[in-house]
Amino acid sequence: MHWSDIIAEKLINERKEEKYVVASGITPSGHIHVGNARETLTADAIYKALIHKGVDAELIFIADTYDPLRKLYPFLPEDFKEYIGMPISEIPCPEGCCKSYADHFLNPYLESLNDLGIELTTYKADENYKKGLYDEKIKIALENKEKIRDILNKFRSNPLPEDWFPINVVCENCGRLKTKVLNYDKERERVIYRCEFCGHEGEVKPYKGRAKLPWRVDWPARWSIFNVSIEPMGKDHAAAGGSYDTGVLIAREVYNYTPPKKVVYEWIQLKVGDKAVPMSSSKGVVFAVKDWTHIAHPEILRFLLLRSKPTKHIDFDLKKIPDLVDEYDRLEDQFFEIKGKEELSDDEKEKIRIYELSTPKIPEKKPFIIPYRFCSIIGQLTYDESKKDVDMNKVFEILKRNNYVVKDIDEFSIKKLRDRLIMARNWALKYGEKLIIIDEEEAKKIYENLKDKQKEWIKYFAEKLKSVNFDALTLHELIYQTAKELGLNPREAFQASYMILLGKKYGPKLGAFLATLGKDFVIRRYSSL
């Protein structure tokens, strides 16, 4: 069984509910990255597993858009200092393109979720508070402030003071959440507060968005508002004494609600050089989810995050995207090989489930696939800058020379291939190997510095090229054959070829690369030196 199926089965056995609500959320204070997506995709996998088991379920996403801007992040202009302490839903968009600061970072993520095949109901915290969704929970929290304080103090080294209140009022003067509640009049349901930023003192009914619950109270409050059954969470929230532990007690003792089952997930670390560092929006160490589809299809990201248990640590290395895509391609091959078999082994069943959960839109038949790394080369050689697209006629010519059968390819496969060519090209230009064919004059200079035996081989190989089929397999065999005939180590033949083509001693698989470059160009290059 896939881990999501195991979690779903345990949840159904533990909680008998008419509808199982799977919750996920985030504070859109900066670029929402692949590490954040692990929570949403984990929730989506559990939701899909519940549906798979025939129960009623719903997937919700709560954006904490009413959280304050805590500091001036590295990606913000200096003048945004004036907004520190204000709810991010009330702050202008940093680039003037969205309704608010919160929407600027949230909207691209929600669009990305659509690309990832995730269907959910989104709630924004600022709207929830302003609609009065939290009003009853705020009233209960104020009436139970001593009980909440005692719960929180169980896990604090510095106890909260006697005059602490479980609420943050939005200052009527400066709009910040940096306020201290001085008193609560239960009869009139009004709080007296003082702003610790501007000094303003006021009195308000703490409803309809005039106030916000602090995180450790807000979280259990929303569980009871949305009837949350299960929620993935980072290991910081799930740590002993963390916000989940306090939330469990507040949910039970204050809001009379059975807390949701927790699913803990590990961080995803971004490989930067030789080091792996946790992704962090506030530190600018991110790979934004919105950028994923510039380099690979959505199902590849789903595969990366869903193939392993949430508790497994993941190092995200952009240089190894081709290897990740290769793994997915192999899984797809296996899916169509074993699909329809009457009896499946446990391993085959797991492979089918991983593919199903990774692939939002499963094709009717196995698509025509070209390896990602090869696509990165073809994409660079066939890209038409004026049209911002690859020339598919040239693509198919190259594929034929590389021994691919390119007839009767369905429209789905052609579109997927075109997309992969462009994505792989984007990856190569930014994270991989940019393909630069050196000019003939530079090739001649390099040729002069080669060993005599290598020079002899280049001339001999050029003559042989004129009378052979110009395809990848034939060329690969010809390199070895001609080198052997001249008594040259094949390794030196390969190095000489890469040097006169790329100016370095290594490169793509040579037979396939020469076939990709085309007969006229290759013969002209080898013969002209």
Secondary structure, DSSP 8 states (H G I E B T S, - for coil): --HHHHHHHHHHHH---SSEEEEEEE--SS--BHHHHHHHHHHHHHHHHHHHTT--EEEEEEE-TTSB--S--TTS-GGGGGGTTSBGGGS--TTSSSSSHHHHHHHHHHHHHHHTT---EEEEHHHHHHTTTTHHHHHHHHHTHHHHHHHHHTT-SS---TT--S-EE--TTT--S-EEEEEEETTTTEEEEEETTT--EEEE---TTSEE--HHHHHHHHHHHHTEEEEEEEHHHHSTTSHHHHHHHHHHHTS-----EEEEE--EEEEETTEEEE-BTTTTB--BGGGGGGTS-HHHHHHHHHSS-TTS-EEE-GGGHHHHHHHHHHHHHHHHHHTT-SS--HHHHHHHHHHHHH-SS--SS------HHHHHHHHHHHEETTTTEE-HHHHHHHHHHTT---SS--HHHHHHHHHHHHHHHHHHHHTS-------HHHHHHHHHTS-HHHHHHHHHHHHHHTTS--SHHHHHHHHHHHHHHHT--HHHHHHHHHHHHHSSS--S-HHHHHHHH-HHHHHHHHH--
